[in-house]
């Protein structure tokens, strides 16, 4: 089911019964329903308890500094005549990987090199779960203590009103749109939407430029370029009497009444349509003509034909001007630092299992008592993936053999 | 455009490498397999060069952007990522059957991009939302993840292939199980990075790091399926049959995230 579409779309797509069901259950905006968010809360609770359950074991494994106690099911003896030091350094080099813990222990005549996945890698699952908790907690924090909405400002005007999804907010500073620029490539593709803004908190003015991908931030509130368009600004209205003679030509701004006391006439623009009933631009006037009050749509360059019996004047829209407006998304998300921290930890933690899967290796070098060949025992144990470890172990043997023989 | 012409040659070269990989199973000579790999390696370099050339061409047109911004370019890069993942596995884990399994995916993806009449191959200027450095890292990580999941899927399919028909050719179950798992192990961090970088980008471009856009929702579904795979394997000890099945389901979800969402649903990723 498409989300947040106009109601007509659903009416057109679904039968009346289905429409009623999906609207009653808010399936048209499912991600903001109480039951969906309750599910997310359950998930958060579940992850927290799971994490608490396995965390001590993982932490102990990560901090384990004891000797490697692994059983090595695969082993092979390689004979070499190079010195113990050389053998040691070359085997160490062959087994080294950045994520392996290399340890060298000497006991009597035997030196043992072990190369295991670093115990720290055991923290992978813990990091992933903690990060998800952080991300969800950050989202919850923003939901409870933050807000988001939209702000529409015409060029040259200012506002502090943010229209939220259900509630509107009033900022404690004004936002003024100094200039809006819309640039296009030669082929007509949009290139840039740019709002030049001034924030004014009663004492200080701060200027900012907002483009897509480059929001502005002030007092912890972020402003993003979201939409744009043109809005009606001013009309030139001509008033004619019953003979058709123009008696008044005036500039008219929406919401500001025009009065002609001598003719006992007053009118105000209450609405504007860029294309009224496919007949072009028109303004909606509320008129008081003598004792009569009525509303009337006035088309451009066209005298209002419907003369009311008691109406002594007609109106013509001679000209009009539009100004650009900018739509800004406005939000304050106090949980954002938690979300970012969660993102980074998630990226790190989720790559640990890959390194943990490489298997463990052990080389046992015995000190020679007299001249001759030295036997080096190389053993291996698969990590989390057994797969064809035997073949990979043979490859390690081959690499070591090349280095020390 | 020269880059498109090179890419059609690259398609044929992938085809040749695939034929050589198949020939290897018929005549069983290691040299044929090495020859096929050499062809893949050279073709991969050529493929990369064509992508760089398209990048240069976009600068000549005065727009200058990385060629990862529309459906055609995403298919070209997906094919490149598939070959990259193949080469990565080929030269680290060294299974010689992988070429025959992975090359058809690189080949088909690139052939669809190069020869389908429905795809617009022109270089277009970038709309404001796409003008971000996050684009590069987001697209690269996502497609590398898709490629790793494709490898896992291909091995999972092979796992279910009737072994008695070609016992000499199909690798052992242990090997396939390992590759199914490794594909997911490589893909999962990449997909996570892809989703997170996309989220960070959305934060700057749209003002919300998560909007429940269909693409976002389906990428989360894909991520959850592969997370389920990892849990099943690591906690419940699932292996072979069951994890292979999960890999196939994950791949289908991934395919829907990549293609289905754009063709069937509408949302903020409409330009892909």
Boltz contact constraints between the chains, C-beta under 6 A:
constraints:
  - contact:
      token1: [A, 31]
      token2: [B, 212]
      max_distance: 6.0
  - contact:
      token1: [A, 185]
      token2: [B, 125]
      max_distance: 6.0
  - contact:
      token1: [A, 189]
      token2: [B, 125]
      max_distance: 6.0
  - contact:
      token1: [A, 190]
      token2: [B, 127]
      max_distance: 6.0
  - contact:
      token1: [A, 190]
      token2: [B, 128]
      max_distance: 6.0
  - contact:
      token1: [A, 192]
      token2: [B, 128]
      max_distance: 6.0
  - contact:
      token1: [A, 193]
      token2: [B, 128]
      max_distance: 6.0
  - contact:
      token1: [A, 212]
      token2: [B, 128]
      max_distance: 6.0
  - contact:
      token1: [A, 212]
      token2: [B, 129]
      max_distance: 6.0
  - contact:
      token1: [A, 212]
      token2: [B, 205]
      max_distance: 6.0
  - contact:
      token1: [A, 213]
      token2: [B, 132]
      max_distance: 6.0
  - contact:
      token1: [A, 213]
      token2: [B, 204]
      max_distance: 6.0
  - contact:
      token1: [A, 213]
      token2: [B, 205]
      max_distance: 6.0
  - contact:
      token1: [A, 224]
      token2: [B, 207]
      max_distance: 6.0
  - contact:
      token1: [A, 329]
      token2: [B, 207]
      max_distance: 6.0
  - contact:
      token1: [A, 331]
      token2: [B, 207]
      max_distance: 6.0
  - contact:
      token1: [A, 343]
      token2: [B, 196]
      max_distance: 6.0
  - contact:
      token1: [A, 346]
      token2: [B, 192]
      max_distance: 6.0
  - contact:
      token1: [A, 347]
      token2: [B, 193]
      max_distance: 6.0
  - contact:
      token1: [A, 350]
      token2: [B, 188]
      max_distance: 6.0
  - contact:
      token1: [A, 350]
      token2: [B, 189]
      max_distance: 6.0
  - contact:
      token1: [A, 350]
      token2: [B, 192]
      max_distance: 6.0
  - contact:
      token1: [A, 351]
      token2: [B, 189]
      max_distance: 6.0
  - contact:
      token1: [A, 353]
      token2: [B, 185]
      max_distance: 6.0
  - contact:
      token1: [A, 354]
      token2: [B, 185]
      max_distance: 6.0
  - contact:
      token1: [A, 385]
      token2: [B, 178]
      max_distance: 6.0
  - contact:
      token1: [A, 385]
      token2: [B, 181]
      max_distance: 6.0
  - contact:
      token1: [A, 387]
      token2: [B, 174]
      max_distance: 6.0
  - contact:
      token1: [A, 387]
      token2: [B, 178]
      max_distance: 6.0
  - contact:
      token1: [A, 388]
      token2: [B, 174]
      max_distance: 6.0
  - contact:
      token1: [A, 388]
      token2: [B, 175]
      max_distance: 6.0
